[in-house]
Amino acid sequence: MVKLRLQRTGSKNDPHYRIVAADSRSPRDGRFIDLIGHYHPTLGGSHQSTIDENKAKDWLKKGAQPTETVKFILKSQGILGNLAG
């Protein structure tokens, strides 16, 4: 099963995350299939996350399951709500 999840990067006490499509059996920071975007929780406002909307919608249509955190990020960007159309 393919999941949309966060892959931690950055340094200690300064986390940055990649939003990736990865096989659910692979390790959190291991192999991934596709890079969808970035998430920086320490930044504020609109600079907090950058997501390739087309890639995200494509993976969701293919049946990829987002984790709870990625689901929240996609909803805040307005991507998950626009998927029905």
mmCIF file as gemmi writes it, N, C-alpha and C atoms, coordinates in Angstrom:
data_model
loop_
_atom_site.group_PDB
_atom_site.id
_atom_site.type_symbol
_atom_site.label_atom_id
_atom_site.label_alt_id
_atom_site.label_comp_id
_atom_site.label_asym_id
_atom_site.label_entity_id
_atom_site.label_seq_id
_atom_site.pdbx_PDB_ins_code
_atom_site.Cartn_x
_atom_site.Cartn_y
_atom_site.Cartn_z
_atom_site.occupancy
_atom_site.B_iso_or_equiv
_atom_site.pdbx_formal_charge
_atom_site.auth_seq_id
_atom_site.auth_asym_id
_atom_site.pdbx_PDB_model_num
ATOM 1 N N . MET Axp A 1 ? 0.841 -1.177 0 1 0 ? 1 A 1
ATOM 2 C CA . MET Axp A 1 ? 0 0 0 1 0 ? 1 A 1
ATOM 3 C C . MET Axp A 1 ? 0.887 1.242 0 1 0 ? 1 A 1
ATOM 4 N N . VAL Axp A 2 ? 0.538 2.201 -0.805 1 0 ? 2 A 1
ATOM 5 C CA . VAL Axp A 2 ? 1.285 3.458 -0.87 1 0 ? 2 A 1
ATOM 6 C C . VAL Axp A 2 ? 0.668 4.445 0.109 1 0 ? 2 A 1
ATOM 7 N N . LYS Axp A 3 ? 1.527 5.116 0.869 1 0 ? 3 A 1
ATOM 8 C CA . LYS Axp A 3 ? 1.083 6.124 1.821 1 0 ? 3 A 1
ATOM 9 C C . LYS Axp A 3 ? 1.75 7.448 1.512 1 0 ? 3 A 1
ATOM 10 N N . LEU Axp A 4 ? 1.018 8.521 1.737 1 0 ? 4 A 1
ATOM 11 C CA . LEU Axp A 4 ? 1.591 9.859 1.693 1 0 ? 4 A 1
ATOM 12 C C . LEU Axp A 4 ? 1.972 10.185 3.123 1 0 ? 4 A 1
ATOM 13 N N . ARG Axp A 5 ? 3.268 10.386 3.368 1 0 ? 5 A 1
ATOM 14 C CA . ARG Axp A 5 ? 3.71 10.602 4.739 1 0 ? 5 A 1
ATOM 15 C C . ARG Axp A 5 ? 4.888 11.558 4.792 1 0 ? 5 A 1
ATOM 16 N N . LEU Axp A 6 ? 5.264 11.909 6.023 1 0 ? 6 A 1
ATOM 17 C CA . LEU Axp A 6 ? 6.37 12.829 6.244 1 0 ? 6 A 1
ATOM 18 C C . LEU Axp A 6 ? 7.667 12.058 6.41 1 0 ? 6 A 1
ATOM 19 N N . GLN Axp A 7 ? 8.722 12.584 5.821 1 0 ? 7 A 1
ATOM 20 C CA . GLN Axp A 7 ? 10.061 12.015 5.962 1 0 ? 7 A 1
ATOM 21 C C . GLN Axp A 7 ? 10.917 13.102 6.602 1 0 ? 7 A 1
ATOM 22 N N . ARG Axp A 8 ? 11.439 12.824 7.794 1 0 ? 8 A 1
ATOM 23 C CA . ARG Axp A 8 ? 12.153 13.858 8.537 1 0 ? 8 A 1
ATOM 24 C C . ARG Axp A 8 ? 13.529 14.141 7.946 1 0 ? 8 A 1
ATOM 25 N N . THR Axp A 9 ? 13.815 15.433 7.814 1 0 ? 9 A 1
ATOM 26 C CA . THR Axp A 9 ? 15.144 15.912 7.447 1 0 ? 9 A 1
ATOM 27 C C . THR Axp A 9 ? 15.457 17.051 8.403 1 0 ? 9 A 1
ATOM 28 N N . GLY Axp A 10 ? 16.521 17.775 8.174 1 0 ? 10 A 1
ATOM 29 C CA . GLY Axp A 10 ? 16.86 18.876 9.06 1 0 ? 10 A 1
ATOM 30 C C . GLY Axp A 10 ? 17.745 18.4 10.192 1 0 ? 10 A 1
ATOM 31 N N . SER Axp A 11 ? 18.02 19.289 11.111 1 0 ? 11 A 1
ATOM 32 C CA . SER Axp A 11 ? 18.922 18.966 12.204 1 0 ? 11 A 1
ATOM 33 C C . SER Axp A 11 ? 18.159 18.841 13.516 1 0 ? 11 A 1
ATOM 34 N N . LYS Axp A 12 ? 18.894 18.488 14.543 1 0 ? 12 A 1
ATOM 35 C CA . LYS Axp A 12 ? 18.315 18.347 15.874 1 0 ? 12 A 1
ATOM 36 C C . LYS Axp A 12 ? 17.706 19.685 16.305 1 0 ? 12 A 1
ATOM 37 N N . ASN Axp A 13 ? 16.522 19.655 16.846 1 0 ? 13 A 1
ATOM 38 C CA . ASN Axp A 13 ? 15.771 20.829 17.297 1 0 ? 13 A 1
ATOM 39 C C . ASN Axp A 13 ? 15.365 21.783 16.171 1 0 ? 13 A 1
ATOM 40 N N . ASP Axp A 14 ? 15.551 21.393 14.926 1 0 ? 14 A 1
ATOM 41 C CA . ASP Axp A 14 ? 15.121 22.213 13.784 1 0 ? 14 A 1
ATOM 42 C C . ASP Axp A 14 ? 14.595 21.282 12.691 1 0 ? 14 A 1
ATOM 43 N N . PRO Axp A 15 ? 13.424 20.695 12.906 1 0 ? 15 A 1
ATOM 44 C CA . PRO Axp A 15 ? 12.939 19.695 11.952 1 0 ? 15 A 1
ATOM 45 C C . PRO Axp A 15 ? 12.416 20.31 10.658 1 0 ? 15 A 1
ATOM 46 N N . HIS Axp A 16 ? 12.676 19.618 9.58 1 0 ? 16 A 1
ATOM 47 C CA . HIS Axp A 16 ? 12.085 19.89 8.276 1 0 ? 16 A 1
ATOM 48 C C . HIS Axp A 16 ? 11.602 18.542 7.778 1 0 ? 16 A 1
ATOM 49 N N . TYR Axp A 17 ? 10.543 18.539 7.014 1 0 ? 17 A 1
ATOM 50 C CA . TYR Axp A 17 ? 9.992 17.281 6.525 1 0 ? 17 A 1
ATOM 51 C C . TYR Axp A 17 ? 9.777 17.352 5.023 1 0 ? 17 A 1
ATOM 52 N N . ARG Axp A 18 ? 9.956 16.216 4.374 1 0 ? 18 A 1
ATOM 53 C CA . ARG Axp A 18 ? 9.546 16.05 2.985 1 0 ? 18 A 1
ATOM 54 C C . ARG Axp A 18 ? 8.208 15.328 3.016 1 0 ? 18 A 1
ATOM 55 N N . ILE Axp A 19 ? 7.308 15.716 2.155 1 0 ? 19 A 1
ATOM 56 C CA . ILE Axp A 19 ? 6.06 14.979 1.994 1 0 ? 19 A 1
ATOM 57 C C . ILE Axp A 19 ? 6.282 14.052 0.816 1 0 ? 19 A 1
ATOM 58 N N . VAL Axp A 20 ? 6.222 12.738 1.075 1 0 ? 20 A 1
ATOM 59 C CA . VAL Axp A 20 ? 6.574 11.759 0.059 1 0 ? 20 A 1
ATOM 60 C C . VAL Axp A 20 ? 5.483 10.712 -0.096 1 0 ? 20 A 1
ATOM 61 N N . ALA Axp A 21 ? 5.471 10.079 -1.255 1 0 ? 21 A 1
ATOM 62 C CA . ALA Axp A 21 ? 4.672 8.878 -1.479 1 0 ? 21 A 1
ATOM 63 C C . ALA Axp A 21 ? 5.634 7.714 -1.3 1 0 ? 21 A 1
ATOM 64 N N . ALA Axp A 22 ? 5.327 6.825 -0.359 1 0 ? 22 A 1
ATOM 65 C CA . ALA Axp A 22 ? 6.235 5.724 -0.049 1 0 ? 22 A 1
ATOM 66 C C . ALA Axp A 22 ? 5.436 4.462 0.228 1 0 ? 22 A 1
ATOM 67 N N . ASP Axp A 23 ? 6.077 3.33 0.016 1 0 ? 23 A 1
ATOM 68 C CA . ASP Axp A 23 ? 5.479 2.045 0.364 1 0 ? 23 A 1
ATOM 69 C C . ASP Axp A 23 ? 5.343 1.993 1.884 1 0 ? 23 A 1
ATOM 70 N N . SER Axp A 24 ? 4.231 1.512 2.379 1 0 ? 24 A 1
ATOM 71 C CA . SER Axp A 24 ? 3.989 1.504 3.819 1 0 ? 24 A 1
ATOM 72 C C . SER Axp A 24 ? 4.958 0.603 4.57 1 0 ? 24 A 1
ATOM 73 N N . ARG Axp A 25 ? 5.602 -0.33 3.872 1 0 ? 25 A 1
ATOM 74 C CA . ARG Axp A 25 ? 6.538 -1.245 4.531 1 0 ? 25 A 1
ATOM 75 C C . ARG Axp A 25 ? 7.946 -0.677 4.637 1 0 ? 25 A 1
ATOM 76 N N . SER Axp A 26 ? 8.242 0.401 3.936 1 0 ? 26 A 1
ATOM 77 C CA . SER Axp A 26 ? 9.584 0.974 3.988 1 0 ? 26 A 1
ATOM 78 C C . SER Axp A 26 ? 9.73 1.849 5.237 1 0 ? 26 A 1
ATOM 79 N N . PRO Axp A 27 ? 10.97 2.024 5.726 1 0 ? 27 A 1
ATOM 80 C CA . PRO Axp A 27 ? 11.187 2.834 6.929 1 0 ? 27 A 1
ATOM 81 C C . PRO Axp A 27 ? 10.79 4.291 6.719 1 0 ? 27 A 1
ATOM 82 N N . ARG Axp A 28 ? 10.543 4.984 7.818 1 0 ? 28 A 1
ATOM 83 C CA . ARG Axp A 28 ? 10.089 6.378 7.748 1 0 ? 28 A 1
ATOM 84 C C . ARG Axp A 28 ? 11.029 7.249 6.92 1 0 ? 28 A 1
ATOM 85 N N . ASP Axp A 29 ? 12.318 7.126 7.149 1 0 ? 29 A 1
ATOM 86 C CA . ASP Axp A 29 ? 13.289 7.952 6.436 1 0 ? 29 A 1
ATOM 87 C C . ASP Axp A 29 ? 13.977 7.183 5.314 1 0 ? 29 A 1
ATOM 88 N N . GLY Axp A 30 ? 13.388 6.082 4.887 1 0 ? 30 A 1
ATOM 89 C CA . GLY Axp A 30 ? 13.99 5.24 3.865 1 0 ? 30 A 1
ATOM 90 C C . GLY Axp A 30 ? 13.543 5.599 2.464 1 0 ? 30 A 1
ATOM 91 N N . ARG Axp A 31 ? 13.458 4.563 1.643 1 0 ? 31 A 1
ATOM 92 C CA . ARG Axp A 31 ? 13.111 4.742 0.237 1 0 ? 31 A 1
ATOM 93 C C . ARG Axp A 31 ? 11.727 5.34 0.057 1 0 ? 31 A 1
ATOM 94 N N . PHE Axp A 32 ? 11.593 6.154 -0.97 1 0 ? 32 A 1
ATOM 95 C CA . PHE Axp A 32 ? 10.276 6.684 -1.307 1 0 ? 32 A 1
ATOM 96 C C . PHE Axp A 32 ? 10.103 6.649 -2.812 1 0 ? 32 A 1
ATOM 97 N N . ILE Axp A 33 ? 8.859 6.711 -3.243 1 0 ? 33 A 1
ATOM 98 C CA . ILE Axp A 33 ? 8.53 6.613 -4.659 1 0 ? 33 A 1
ATOM 99 C C . ILE Axp A 33 ? 8.573 7.982 -5.326 1 0 ? 33 A 1
ATOM 100 N N . ASP Axp A 34 ? 7.993 8.984 -4.675 1 0 ? 34 A 1
ATOM 101 C CA . ASP Axp A 34 ? 7.87 10.301 -5.292 1 0 ? 34 A 1
ATOM 102 C C . ASP Axp A 34 ? 7.895 11.386 -4.22 1 0 ? 34 A 1
ATOM 103 N N . LEU Axp A 35 ? 8.573 12.481 -4.503 1 0 ? 35 A 1
ATOM 104 C CA . LEU Axp A 35 ? 8.607 13.638 -3.619 1 0 ? 35 A 1
ATOM 105 C C . LEU Axp A 35 ? 7.46 14.568 -4.008 1 0 ? 35 A 1
ATOM 106 N N . ILE Axp A 36 ? 6.601 14.866 -3.043 1 0 ? 36 A 1
ATOM 107 C CA . ILE Axp A 36 ? 5.41 15.673 -3.311 1 0 ? 36 A 1
ATOM 108 C C . ILE Axp A 36 ? 5.577 17.117 -2.84 1 0 ? 36 A 1
ATOM 109 N N . GLY Axp A 37 ? 6.287 17.319 -1.746 1 0 ? 37 A 1
ATOM 110 C CA . GLY Axp A 37 ? 6.47 18.676 -1.247 1 0 ? 37 A 1
ATOM 111 C C . GLY Axp A 37 ? 7.32 18.709 0.004 1 0 ? 37 A 1
ATOM 112 N N . HIS Axp A 38 ? 7.313 19.87 0.669 1 0 ? 38 A 1
ATOM 113 C CA . HIS Axp A 38 ? 8.087 20.089 1.885 1 0 ? 38 A 1
ATOM 114 C C . HIS Axp A 38 ? 7.187 20.696 2.948 1 0 ? 38 A 1
ATOM 115 N N . TYR Axp A 39 ? 7.534 20.428 4.226 1 0 ? 39 A 1
ATOM 116 C CA . TYR Axp A 39 ? 6.795 20.98 5.358 1 0 ? 39 A 1
ATOM 117 C C . TYR Axp A 39 ? 7.803 21.443 6.398 1 0 ? 39 A 1
ATOM 118 N N . HIS Axp A 40 ? 7.727 22.726 6.772 1 0 ? 40 A 1
ATOM 119 C CA . HIS Axp A 40 ? 8.621 23.316 7.761 1 0 ? 40 A 1
ATOM 120 C C . HIS Axp A 40 ? 7.77 23.821 8.923 1 0 ? 40 A 1
ATOM 121 N N . PRO Axp A 41 ? 7.616 23.038 9.992 1 0 ? 41 A 1
ATOM 122 C CA . PRO Axp A 41 ? 6.714 23.426 11.078 1 0 ? 41 A 1
ATOM 123 C C . PRO Axp A 41 ? 7.179 24.648 11.862 1 0 ? 41 A 1
ATOM 124 N N . THR Axp A 42 ? 8.469 24.983 11.821 1 0 ? 42 A 1
ATOM 125 C CA . THR Axp A 42 ? 8.957 26.123 12.591 1 0 ? 42 A 1
ATOM 126 C C . THR Axp A 42 ? 8.694 27.456 11.9 1 0 ? 42 A 1
ATOM 127 N N . LEU Axp A 43 ? 8.448 27.441 10.604 1 0 ? 43 A 1
ATOM 128 C CA . LEU Axp A 43 ? 8.115 28.671 9.883 1 0 ? 43 A 1
ATOM 129 C C . LEU Axp A 43 ? 6.634 28.967 10.05 1 0 ? 43 A 1
ATOM 130 N N . GLY Axp A 44 ? 6.281 30.204 9.905 1 0 ? 44 A 1
ATOM 131 C CA . GLY Axp A 44 ? 4.881 30.57 10.048 1 0 ? 44 A 1
ATOM 132 C C . GLY Axp A 44 ? 4.259 30.962 8.723 1 0 ? 44 A 1
ATOM 133 N N . GLY Axp A 45 ? 2.956 31.011 8.711 1 0 ? 45 A 1
ATOM 134 C CA . GLY Axp A 45 ? 2.226 31.509 7.551 1 0 ? 45 A 1
ATOM 135 C C . GLY Axp A 45 ? 2.298 30.62 6.327 1 0 ? 45 A 1
ATOM 136 N N . SER Axp A 46 ? 2.329 31.267 5.169 1 0 ? 46 A 1
ATOM 137 C CA . SER Axp A 46 ? 2.252 30.53 3.907 1 0 ? 46 A 1
ATOM 138 C C . SER Axp A 46 ? 3.561 29.838 3.545 1 0 ? 46 A 1
ATOM 139 N N . HIS Axp A 47 ? 4.654 30.162 4.231 1 0 ? 47 A 1
ATOM 140 C CA . HIS Axp A 47 ? 5.948 29.542 3.936 1 0 ? 47 A 1
ATOM 141 C C . HIS Axp A 47 ? 6.114 28.198 4.64 1 0 ? 47 A 1
ATOM 142 N N . GLN Axp A 48 ? 5.122 27.789 5.4 1 0 ? 48 A 1
ATOM 143 C CA . GLN Axp A 48 ? 5.227 26.571 6.197 1 0 ? 48 A 1
ATOM 144 C C . GLN Axp A 48 ? 5.25 25.312 5.338 1 0 ? 48 A 1
ATOM 145 N N . SER Axp A 49 ? 4.526 25.288 4.245 1 0 ? 49 A 1
ATOM 146 C CA . SER Axp A 49 ? 4.519 24.092 3.405 1 0 ? 49 A 1
ATOM 147 C C . SER Axp A 49 ? 4.43 24.469 1.929 1 0 ? 49 A 1
ATOM 148 N N . THR Axp A 50 ? 5.116 23.671 1.113 1 0 ? 50 A 1
ATOM 149 C CA . THR Axp A 50 ? 5.027 23.805 -0.337 1 0 ? 50 A 1
ATOM 150 C C . THR Axp A 50 ? 4.709 22.429 -0.889 1 0 ? 50 A 1
ATOM 151 N N . ILE Axp A 51 ? 3.638 22.332 -1.648 1 0 ? 51 A 1
ATOM 152 C CA . ILE Axp A 51 ? 3.169 21.044 -2.15 1 0 ? 51 A 1
ATOM 153 C C . ILE Axp A 51 ? 2.892 21.165 -3.645 1 0 ? 51 A 1
ATOM 154 N N . ASP Axp A 52 ? 3.321 20.152 -4.399 1 0 ? 52 A 1
ATOM 155 C CA . ASP Axp A 52 ? 2.975 20.056 -5.815 1 0 ? 52 A 1
ATOM 156 C C . ASP Axp A 52 ? 1.553 19.494 -5.879 1 0 ? 52 A 1
ATOM 157 N N . GLU Axp A 53 ? 0.606 20.375 -6.131 1 0 ? 53 A 1
ATOM 158 C CA . GLU Axp A 53 ? -0.813 20.008 -6.081 1 0 ? 53 A 1
ATOM 159 C C . GLU Axp A 53 ? -1.162 18.899 -7.071 1 0 ? 53 A 1
ATOM 160 N N . ASN Axp A 54 ? -0.595 18.944 -8.267 1 0 ? 54 A 1
ATOM 161 C CA . ASN Axp A 54 ? -0.895 17.923 -9.276 1 0 ? 54 A 1
ATOM 162 C C . ASN Axp A 54 ? -0.412 16.544 -8.845 1 0 ? 54 A 1
ATOM 163 N N . LYS Axp A 55 ? 0.794 16.474 -8.282 1 0 ? 55 A 1
ATOM 164 C CA . LYS Axp A 55 ? 1.317 15.187 -7.811 1 0 ? 55 A 1
ATOM 165 C C . LYS Axp A 55 ? 0.474 14.641 -6.666 1 0 ? 55 A 1
ATOM 166 N N . ALA Axp A 56 ? 0.102 15.516 -5.729 1 0 ? 56 A 1
ATOM 167 C CA . ALA Axp A 56 ? -0.69 15.081 -4.583 1 0 ? 56 A 1
ATOM 168 C C . ALA Axp A 56 ? -2.043 14.53 -5.039 1 0 ? 56 A 1
ATOM 169 N N . LYS Axp A 57 ? -2.719 15.255 -5.92 1 0 ? 57 A 1
ATOM 170 C CA . LYS Axp A 57 ? -4.017 14.792 -6.42 1 0 ? 57 A 1
ATOM 171 C C . LYS Axp A 57 ? -3.879 13.492 -7.196 1 0 ? 57 A 1
ATOM 172 N N . ASP Axp A 58 ? -2.814 13.376 -7.98 1 0 ? 58 A 1
ATOM 173 C CA . ASP Axp A 58 ? -2.577 12.164 -8.762 1 0 ? 58 A 1
ATOM 174 C C . ASP Axp A 58 ? -2.414 10.955 -7.845 1 0 ? 58 A 1
ATOM 175 N N . TRP Axp A 59 ? -1.613 11.091 -6.795 1 0 ? 59 A 1
ATOM 176 C CA . TRP Axp A 59 ? -1.412 9.961 -5.877 1 0 ? 59 A 1
ATOM 177 C C . TRP Axp A 59 ? -2.686 9.625 -5.1 1 0 ? 59 A 1
ATOM 178 N N . LEU Axp A 60 ? -3.452 10.641 -4.724 1 0 ? 60 A 1
ATOM 179 C CA . LEU Axp A 60 ? -4.704 10.375 -4.012 1 0 ? 60 A 1
ATOM 180 C C . LEU Axp A 60 ? -5.703 9.659 -4.916 1 0 ? 60 A 1
ATOM 181 N N . LYS Axp A 61 ? -5.742 10.026 -6.194 1 0 ? 61 A 1
ATOM 182 C CA . LYS Axp A 61 ? -6.634 9.347 -7.139 1 0 ? 61 A 1
ATOM 183 C C . LYS Axp A 61 ? -6.207 7.91 -7.379 1 0 ? 61 A 1
ATOM 184 N N . LYS Axp A 62 ? -4.901 7.652 -7.28 1 0 ? 62 A 1
ATOM 185 C CA . LYS Axp A 62 ? -4.393 6.29 -7.447 1 0 ? 62 A 1
ATOM 186 C C . LYS Axp A 62 ? -4.641 5.424 -6.212 1 0 ? 62 A 1
ATOM 187 N N . GLY Axp A 63 ? -5.109 6.027 -5.125 1 0 ? 63 A 1
ATOM 188 C CA . GLY Axp A 63 ? -5.448 5.257 -3.935 1 0 ? 63 A 1
ATOM 189 C C . GLY Axp A 63 ? -4.459 5.353 -2.798 1 0 ? 63 A 1
ATOM 190 N N . ALA Axp A 64 ? -3.513 6.27 -2.873 1 0 ? 64 A 1
ATOM 191 C CA . ALA Axp A 64 ? -2.555 6.44 -1.779 1 0 ? 64 A 1
ATOM 192 C C . ALA Axp A 64 ? -3.279 6.973 -0.547 1 0 ? 64 A 1
ATOM 193 N N . GLN Axp A 65 ? -2.92 6.453 0.619 1 0 ? 65 A 1
ATOM 194 C CA . GLN Axp A 65 ? -3.555 6.84 1.87 1 0 ? 65 A 1
ATOM 195 C C . GLN Axp A 65 ? -2.678 7.846 2.608 1 0 ? 65 A 1
ATOM 196 N N . PRO Axp A 66 ? -3.154 9.064 2.862 1 0 ? 66 A 1
ATOM 197 C CA . PRO Axp A 66 ? -2.347 10.021 3.62 1 0 ? 66 A 1
ATOM 198 C C . PRO Axp A 66 ? -2.396 9.718 5.116 1 0 ? 66 A 1
ATOM 199 N N . THR Axp A 67 ? -1.288 9.999 5.812 1 0 ? 67 A 1
ATOM 200 C CA . THR Axp A 67 ? -1.293 9.881 7.264 1 0 ? 67 A 1
ATOM 201 C C . THR Axp A 67 ? -2.108 11.041 7.827 1 0 ? 67 A 1
ATOM 202 N N . GLU Axp A 68 ? -2.388 11.011 9.123 1 0 ? 68 A 1
ATOM 203 C CA . GLU Axp A 68 ? -3.21 12.058 9.734 1 0 ? 68 A 1
ATOM 204 C C . GLU Axp A 68 ? -2.577 13.438 9.57 1 0 ? 68 A 1
ATOM 205 N N . THR Axp A 69 ? -1.268 13.53 9.773 1 0 ? 69 A 1
ATOM 206 C CA . THR Axp A 69 ? -0.592 14.82 9.653 1 0 ? 69 A 1
ATOM 207 C C . THR Axp A 69 ? -0.61 15.329 8.22 1 0 ? 69 A 1
ATOM 208 N N . VAL Axp A 70 ? -0.342 14.459 7.269 1 0 ? 70 A 1
ATOM 209 C CA . VAL Axp A 70 ? -0.357 14.867 5.861 1 0 ? 70 A 1
ATOM 210 C C . VAL Axp A 70 ? -1.777 15.24 5.447 1 0 ? 70 A 1
ATOM 211 N N . LYS Axp A 71 ? -2.76 14.531 5.96 1 0 ? 71 A 1
ATOM 212 C CA . LYS Axp A 71 ? -4.157 14.864 5.663 1 0 ? 71 A 1
ATOM 213 C C . LYS Axp A 71 ? -4.482 16.283 6.146 1 0 ? 71 A 1
ATOM 214 N N . PHE Axp A 72 ? -4.004 16.629 7.344 1 0 ? 72 A 1
ATOM 215 C CA . PHE Axp A 72 ? -4.216 17.971 7.885 1 0 ? 72 A 1
ATOM 216 C C . PHE Axp A 72 ? -3.536 19.027 7.012 1 0 ? 72 A 1
ATOM 217 N N . ILE Axp A 73 ? -2.309 18.749 6.561 1 0 ? 73 A 1
ATOM 218 C CA . ILE Axp A 73 ? -1.572 19.688 5.709 1 0 ? 73 A 1
ATOM 219 C C . ILE Axp A 73 ? -2.29 19.867 4.372 1 0 ? 73 A 1
ATOM 220 N N . LEU Axp A 74 ? -2.75 18.764 3.784 1 0 ? 74 A 1
ATOM 221 C CA . LEU Axp A 74 ? -3.454 18.845 2.499 1 0 ? 74 A 1
ATOM 222 C C . LEU Axp A 74 ? -4.764 19.616 2.632 1 0 ? 74 A 1
ATOM 223 N N . LYS Axp A 75 ? -5.471 19.434 3.75 1 0 ? 75 A 1
ATOM 224 C CA . LYS Axp A 75 ? -6.711 20.187 3.972 1 0 ? 75 A 1
ATOM 225 C C . LYS Axp A 75 ? -6.422 21.67 4.135 1 0 ? 75 A 1
ATOM 226 N N . SER Axp A 76 ? -5.352 22.005 4.855 1 0 ? 76 A 1
ATOM 227 C CA . SER Axp A 76 ? -5.03 23.418 5.071 1 0 ? 76 A 1
ATOM 228 C C . SER Axp A 76 ? -4.605 24.105 3.771 1 0 ? 76 A 1
ATOM 229 N N . GLN Axp A 77 ? -4.05 23.354 2.825 1 0 ? 77 A 1
ATOM 230 C CA . GLN Axp A 77 ? -3.678 23.898 1.516 1 0 ? 77 A 1
ATOM 231 C C . GLN Axp A 77 ? -4.855 23.896 0.543 1 0 ? 77 A 1
ATOM 232 N N . GLY Axp A 78 ? -5.964 23.259 0.92 1 0 ? 78 A 1
ATOM 233 C CA . GLY Axp A 78 ? -7.139 23.213 0.065 1 0 ? 78 A 1
ATOM 234 C C . GLY Axp A 78 ? -7.071 22.139 -1.006 1 0 ? 78 A 1
ATOM 235 N N . ILE Axp A 79 ? -6.143 21.207 -0.889 1 0 ? 79 A 1
ATOM 236 C CA . ILE Axp A 79 ? -5.975 20.166 -1.902 1 0 ? 79 A 1
ATOM 237 C C . ILE Axp A 79 ? -6.944 19.02 -1.676 1 0 ? 79 A 1
ATOM 238 N N . LEU Axp A 80 ? -7.128 18.617 -0.447 1 0 ? 80 A 1
ATOM 239 C CA . LEU Axp A 80 ? -7.982 17.468 -0.152 1 0 ? 80 A 1
ATOM 240 C C . LEU Axp A 80 ? -9.447 17.778 -0.424 1 0 ? 80 A 1
ATOM 241 N N . GLY Axp A 81 ? -9.874 18.994 -0.185 1 0 ? 81 A 1
ATOM 242 C CA . GLY Axp A 81 ? -11.254 19.379 -0.445 1 0 ? 81 A 1
ATOM 243 C C . GLY Axp A 81 ? -11.582 19.474 -1.925 1 0 ? 81 A 1
ATOM 244 N N . ASN Axp A 82 ? -10.591 19.808 -2.754 1 0 ? 82 A 1
ATOM 245 C CA . ASN Axp A 82 ? -10.803 19.968 -4.195 1 0 ? 82 A 1
ATOM 246 C C . ASN Axp A 82 ? -10.729 18.657 -4.954 1 0 ? 82 A 1
ATOM 247 N N . LEU Axp A 83 ? -10.442 17.571 -4.277 1 0 ? 83 A 1
ATOM 248 C CA . LEU Axp A 83 ? -10.229 16.296 -4.95 1 0 ? 83 A 1
ATOM 249 C C . LEU Axp A 83 ? -11.509 15.737 -5.558 1 0 ? 83 A 1
ATOM 250 N N . ALA Axp A 84 ? -12.668 16.026 -4.965 1 0 ? 84 A 1
ATOM 251 C CA . ALA Axp A 84 ? -13.93 15.451 -5.433 1 0 ? 84 A 1
ATOM 252 C C . ALA Axp A 84 ? -14.245 15.855 -6.872 1 0 ? 84 A 1
ATOM 253 N N . GLY Axp A 85 ? -13.789 17.016 -7.304 1 0 ? 85 A 1
ATOM 254 C CA . GLY Axp A 85 ? -14.112 17.528 -8.627 1 0 ? 85 A 1
ATOM 255 C C . GLY Axp A 85 ? -13.309 17.008 -9.752 1 0 ? 85 A 1
